Amino acid sequence: MADYIVEIVNETVEFDFVSGPGPVGPQGAQGAQGATGAQGATGPQGSTGAQGSQGATGAQGAQGAQGATGPQGSTGAQGAQGATGAQGATGSQGAQGAQGSQGSTGAQGATGAQGSTGAQGAQGAQGAQGSTGATGPAKLVQESNTSVTVSNTTTETNLFSFSQTAVANTCSYRIRAGGTIVQNSGAAVTYTWRFKIGATTVLATDAISYSTDSRTVRWVADIVVNMVGSKTSQVTTATLFGSGPRATTWFTNTLAVTGASASTEDMSSAKTVALTAQMGTASANANIVLTTFTVEEITE
């Protein structure tokens, strides 16, 4: 812009131009557009300066050629995702509520009346008989060491007698008895032994004759009673041994008699069991003596 000085002289206005820029010449022809150079790297942005006062608006210059658009800057890397925070602790479980009390049991109803018993059915056929079990151990049921003497009589007299209690099951009995005979009567004397169960004389010997002798004779009886599958059926076997006149304890048999017989006494009730002796001649110098006997029960 030109600076002007205005001076008024004698009311004539004169303009005196102080030197300044000359007038604008005609616009020259537009030169050819040069090649667009490569866009330089964008420098770092400087800090923004303080804003100055607004100057006067100048004349608008010609519009310059539009520069080429520079390449788009690369997108910055995405920041890493932050770590997941730790899970908070589980809260404590609340206390369990108290259990309600059980209701009382109702009263039991009355028992109904019992129905009448039905008629008994017919009895089934009897099953086959099982095999015989092993024989059980022997049990001593009677014994005696008390001497019994039969002398100077012809009456049948008990050498031993005992009451056999009722048996619960079938079983067997073994009886052993022994003693002596003295015969100094001067003549032969006969002796008879009998074995009895209840009212039955099961076995009896013949009248056995002994001649007179000043020494002692010994005798032994071995008797077995076997219940044959029933308490009302018995078979008895017996052996009687006798010696000749001997003074020693051991003797040589001069007599051996045996016997066997069946009986049908009911052993489910108590029975008297006895061994008797009977002399054929009454003499004070002749006798028969029982010195011992034992009874063993053998359970089947």
NORWOZI-V815000 format. One line per field, one symbol per residue. psi: psi as a letter, one per 40 degrees, with the letter a starting at -180 (. if undefined). A space follows every 10 residues. Layout:
psi: ???
This chain:
psi: iihihhhhhf ehhihhhiha iiihiihiih iihiihiihi ihiihiihii hiihiihiih iihiihiihi ihiihiihii hiihiihiih iiiiihiihi ihiihiihii hiihiihiih iihiihiihi ihiihiiihh diihehihhh ifiehhihdi hihhihidii aiihhhiiai hhgfeeiihi hhiihihbeh hdihiihhhh iiieihiiih hhhhhhhgei eehihhiihh iiiihieidi ihhehhiiii iiifiheeii ihhihiihie hhheeiihhh diiihhhhh.
